[in-house]
Amino acid sequence: MSDNVNHPSHYDSVVKGVECIDVTEQFNFNRGNAIKYIWRAGHKDKSKEIEDLRKAAWYINREIERLSRERKESNVDWGIS
């Protein structure tokens, strides 16, 4: 029986024995959320697979913007455009 609160099946069906939260907690908020949406895409609700991938891309873009701002503020040229 699936426990939709503590152990949702769409978060442990990708890699058997590994729950998504155990992986995402190792990253910052934006990266962790991107991983979460990639992980569950097509598993939680097949009709929302593309939406989940778009959400992942949104968090990735947000992280890129955060890093870009941070690096510009430190006056370091990292060669990122």
N, C-alpha and C positions, 0 to 999 in steps of 0.2 A: 504494500500500500504506500502510495506517495504522500509525503508530508509537504504540502504546498507552502507552508510557512518556514520551516526550518531546513528543508532539503528538497526544494522544487526539482522535479525530474529534468526540466530543461536546463538546469545548471550543473547537473552531474552526468548527463548523457553523452557529452562530447568526448571526454577522456574518462573512462571508467576508473572509479576510485579517487578521482580528483574533482573537488567542487570548485566552481568558478570563483567563489568568494576567497578561497584559500590562495588563489593566484592574484586576484585583483587587489587584495590588501597589501601586496608587495609593491604597489605602484602608487603614484599620486592620484588625485581625484580624476583628472581628465583622462589619463592613460588607463586607469582602472575601469572607468566607465566605457571607454572605447573597447577594451577587451571584453567586458561584460556583454555589450551589444553584438560584437562579432561572435562571441561564444554562443549566444542564444539564438542568433539569426537562423530562422528556419526550423528551430526546435520548439520554441514556446508557442508560436502561432505562425504557421506556414504562410498565411496570407499577409503577414507583416514582415516577411523576411527582408524585403528591400527597405522598408522603413527602419528596421533595426540597423541595417548597414549604413543608412543615411545618418542615423543618430551616432553611430560609431565615427563616421567621417566628421561630424560636427564637433565631437570631443577632440578628435585628432587636430582639426583645424584650430580649435580653441587653444590647445596645448602649443601648437606652432606659434600662434600669436603671442601667447604668454612668454615663451622663450625668446621670441624676437624682441619684445618690449624689454625684457630683462637684460638681454645682451646689449641693446642700444643704450640703456640706462647706465651700463657699466663702461660705456665707451670702448668696447672691444669689438673689433671688426672680425666676425667669424666667417665672413664670406657667404652669408646667407642673404638671399634676395627675397 
